[in-house]
Amino acid sequence: MASSNPMTAFNRLIQRYFKRELLPLLADLRLAIALLLVIAVTSITGTVIEQGESLAFYQANYPSDPALFGFLDWRVILTSGLDHVYRTWWYLAILIVFGASLTACTFTRQITALRWFSRTWNFYTKSRQFNKLALSAELDQGSLEDISPLLAQRGYRVFERDRSLYAQKGVAGRIGPIVVHASMLIILGGAIYGAMTGFFAQEIVPSGQTFQIRNIFDAGPWAEAQVPKDWAVRVNNFWIDYTPEGVIDQFYSDLTVVDEDGDALKQKTIHVNEPLRYKGVTLYQADWGIAAVKVKFNNSPVLEVPMGQLETEGKSRIWGTWLPTKPDMSEAVSLLATDLQGTLLVYDTNGQLISTVRKGMATEVNGIQLSIVDIVGSTGLQIKADPGIPFVYLGFGLLMIGVLMSYISHSQIWALEADGSFFVGGRTNRAQVAFERELLQIMESLESTGAEPADSQEITASVT
């Protein structure tokens, strides 16, 4: 007596549910379109709302009173993850479900096109098979020997067996949709992989210093492996090119990647839109600042005094420092700078402008000679690692190829010699009018060689 296995019954139940309920639901075009719209809306949200900023930034720009649209404030943004949309669990879940929908559609609707590779020919051996074709004709005369070269001249691949013929061209048109689906899956996979393993960082580094990536403000849960630990970056120099009017034209950073022993691995001068790439990490030129000023008092050694950016409520960018001119700090001056062109403003303790001095020059303050040796700039770097980018690029490349392939018409023509007649018919998946015109031209060519249609009215009706 055979006993039923509960696990086997459960597995069969799961398989039945998957095939009859879940798979058709995932393959539904309406679901795919809805998911695509949701992805588009959330992606737009991630573009409009600044990503990866500080708590103070969101509190200042998205206050609770009044809230944007009556509900969108900094609490909603942080709670829902709108400050890092592309790494939230719900956004990644939407991508995964959309990928599952594409996969289901590919295997249930598109993958059947692959049968044309496994089956080289598809012959019609009975005359009634031509009745299901939208375009067909029965000719009193004709032969495979006459139609075969006509088809070959038009790019068809012709197969013959006994007294039947099958010809096709444009097989790539049947494969195009599969390539499109596969490319979208690759793009989704690359986006998910990049979101899980990538990171963003920002560093402000003075000229001459070496740094390792530390200031990471946005990272995926598996990004630790991507953060470099066996190499660092040295800022050899930072400078700004100005226009004759004194406006910033471009700013540059000369960078060198060094190993743990300080040996150079790669060197490049970067600027905006020209980053440095090394081992999957990209360093972009994003900002600049003033790190310090080098000065001398009379004949003293060169002193490097740090400078900090002053709060101006966004009206301008000013850096300043306080410089004592006596050992007991009873007297001092303030130095202000707005750029790296080398001009400094010197103020006394009462806020009165004492002097304007340029790099390489000196001025007298509080009875001593103050010389400006140099102004040290700092480069602002945006650092990004996204291991999914190669897959995304590959997916987009395949997507373009697949779209082009999808525009190719897959045309099929059958012919059969049977019962003293010659049967011809065909079909195509697109460009129907052009295909009908082509098939009529083939029939006219057969007629000119002696094969006349048995009923020309029948042919015309079937064409229209």
Buried (B, 14 or more C-beta within 10 A) or exposed (E): EEEEEEEEEEEEEEEEEEEEEEBEEBBBEEBBEEBBEBBEEBEEBBEEBBBBBEEEEBBEBBEEEEBBEEEBBBEBBBEEBBBBBBBBEEBBEBBEBBBBBBBBBBBBBBEEBEEBEEEEBEBBEEBEBBEEBEBBBBBEBBBBEBBBEBBEEBEBBBBBEEBBBBBBBBBBBBBBBBBBBBBBBBBBBBBBBBBBBBBBBBBBBBBEEEBEBEEBEBBBEBBEEBBBEEBBBBBBEBBBEBEEEEEEEBBBBBBBBBEEEEEEBBEBBBEEEEBBEBEBBBBBBBBBBBBBBBBBBEEEEEEBBEBBEEEEEEEEBBBBBBBBBEEEEEBBBBBBBBBBEBBBBBBBEEEEEBBEBEBEBBBEBBEBEBBBBBBBBBBBBBBBBBBBBEBBEBBBEBBEBBBEBBEBBBBBBBBBBBEEBBBBBBBBBBBBEEBBEBBBEBBEBBBEBEBBBEEEEEBEEBBE
